[in-house]
Structure formats: structure tokens, C-alpha cells
Amino acid sequence: MAGMLDGIRVVSFTHFLQGPSASQLLADLGADVVKVEPRGGAFERTWTGPDRFVEGVSPFFALGNRNVRSIVVDLKSPDGVEVVRALLAEADVLIESFRPGTMDKLGLGYDVLAERNPRLVYASLSGYGSDGPYRDRPGQDVLIQALSGLAMATGRAGDPPTPVGACVVDQHAAVLGAFGILAALHGRERTGRGGLVESNLLNAALDLQIEPLAYALNGFGSSRSSSGVSSPFYTAPYGVFATADGFLCISLTALDALERVFDDPWFATVDPADRYTERDSVNDRVAEHMGDRTSAEWGEHFTAHRMWFAPVQDYDDVMVDPQVLHNDSFDAYEHERAGTIRTLKHPVMYDGVRPGIRTAPPELGQHTTDVLAELGYDDATRERLYTTGAVG
């Protein structure tokens, strides 16, 4: 049900990934998300990871700004700030991802706006939190992976720390931010008041590691594995193994099952009580067998023995994976300059349906006139604001 948040207005001061992705999750569900952009546009309009654009259109902007509207406002202009205040007077949610303190300097901090609109849910998304020793550090996904222990925990002992090959921290922080906003909106139904929601990349990175950190916090160490086990806290086999022509991932399989699958009595010599301490030896023995057959051959063999495994796929494989396609995971829209732009769909199903694209990511300032008219600005006032540069 894409319209579950119909009637909820979200004013978004966001850029890069954490903030836009959180805003888009709400927009997918029907919220009217108004993205406030500077005259040159949000950062993600002019940047992509591979520095490649589709006929001038950033895929990075396309991934996090569908179903939203765009207005251009000069927040350094008093008239521009007044436009924003008028927009926020009746808004349900403000979401911002500036560095801590920026909104306060603009006169748009939580305390000021909550006094004017007590029902406002004010969400601040940052790198490290609104206060503390790292408050003013640059908050970026791979930096947080390093700081939070995630990069050090990934990979084998003896290899360099390995960051994850995607901005998993940004995206998880976005989901947590949207979760917090929805919780605050639900609470407002009982109390009549909004509140301050804060999510940050560091907390999100720690939350991603909820299981291994629970072990480390309780004295079970934090060393990396010396073989192919992808975590020091699991028994073998657990990780990626090379086959004759590629790789397969194997997960938690009993020793007696390994003996049958590989026709190798060595596994019976390992005492089940020692399976954790002997995990590297077990892993190494599995690795010796895996090079004997191709991935397809092992796949058939493992399937017949009901073994837990999966192919290690690249993105070309993922895009044609039968289950991914069955889950209706991709969407597309037509851009007048760039043609067909493909993207991921909203990740959750509601009554068997994944919300799709109602409106393509907006052109810069595409909805400024519409939003000003909705706020009651007449033609003459709108023209004056355009002329002075307060809006664009």
C-alpha cells in the first residue's frame, strides 16, 4: 500500500545517501516529501561513484530521490528562510543531514521549530551524533566502517582490513532514521506532540554488528580467523571457498554431514566438542576438497545432500537471479534526456506489493512554484522571491 503515509508532509534538507534514502522510504509510502535544495542543487545531483553519468543524469541522485518534489531556496536569504518556516509551520516531519549545528545557525534548530509547531517530528541524521568528541569529523561510510570495527572484522588474519563493497552503513542508518520517524509519528497520535529523532552512521555501523559485538562485549575476543571462516565466532565451514572454476559459500554444516558429502573419514576424527577450537583445521580440509570440482558440480552435489551453500555472484549474476526477479526487486523510469533509468525498488512488501515509482526524481527546483502557491504566495510575491534570488 503505497499510500499509507498520504497526508504526511516531510520537508527534507538532505544530501549524499543517508538522508535522501531515508526520505525516499517515506515518499515511497505516500508521504509528500519536499526536498529543499540550494541553487546549485544537492550534492548527489553532480556526483556518482564511478564518475559516470547517463546523458548527464547522476545514477546516484536517481537511487534516492524518486517520489519527491524539489524546491530551490537560498537559506542565506532572510526571505528564503521565511519560505522554509512557512513550509514547516504545517509540516509533519523535518529531516536533515547537515553537519551538527548547521540548522541551529540557520534559525531552524529543533527547539525553535518545536515551539512553533509542537507536532513536528524533527529527524537529524549525522555521522557520529549531535555532540561528542567526533561531532565535527567528516562522517562517511567507509570511514565509519574502519572506526566501528567492521573493516577489521572482515577478512582473514594476515590480510589487510577489508571494508564492505557497498555503503551498508549509510543505508542501514537511513532505514533506522525512517524507523525512528515512523515511531515518533505513531507516538504523536497518542500524545499530540512530535519529537526529536537522531540517527547516525556510527550507531548504525555498531548495530550492523550486533551479534559479533555481543560476543566481544562478553569476553569472547575479537581476533580474526586464519582460514576462510568469515567470522572468528563461528564454527567451520563458514565462508567462501575456491572451486575448480570459481567460488561457493558454505555455511554451518555438521561434521558427520561433511564426512558424507566429501567422502572423507578425516572429519570423523574431530571431536564435536572441539569443533569451534578446530575450526581452522576443518576449514582447511574443506578447502582442499573444494578445488576438485566446478561450482556447478558442487552445487548439484550439495543440493542432493541438503547442504547449506550459495553461489558467489557478481552484479551481472544478481540482475538475472531467478529469486531476485521473482521478488520484483528492480524498477525503471523514463527520463526525457537520459532515457531509461533503472533502480532498486522499495525493499518491503505491503499486502503482497512493493511500492513503485509514482514520480521520477525531480529536476532541480521543479516544484518551487507549486509549493509556493500551496503556501498561499500570490503571483506578485512569487515573482519578487524569484527576482531577489530567495527561491529558484
Secondary structure, DSSP 4 states (H G I P E B T S, - for coil): -TTTTTT-EEEEE--TTHHHHHHHHHHHTT-EEEEEE-TT--GGGG--TTS--BTTB-HHHHTT-TTEEEEEB-TTSHHHHHHHHHHHHT-SEEEE-SPTTHHHHTT--HHHHHHH-TT-EEEEEESS-SSSTTTTS---HHHHHHHTTHHHHSS-TTSPP---SS-HHHHHHHHHHHHHHHHHHHHHHHHS--EEEEEEHHHHHHHHTHHHHHHHHTT---PPPSSSBS-TTSPSS-EEEE-SSSEEEE----HHHHHHHHT-GGGGGS-GGGTTTTHHHHHHHHHHHHTTS-HHHHHHHHHHTT--EEE---HHHHTT-HHHHHTT-EEEEEETTTEEEEEEPPS--BTTB----SSPPPPTTTTHHHHHHHTT--HHHHHHHHHHTSB-
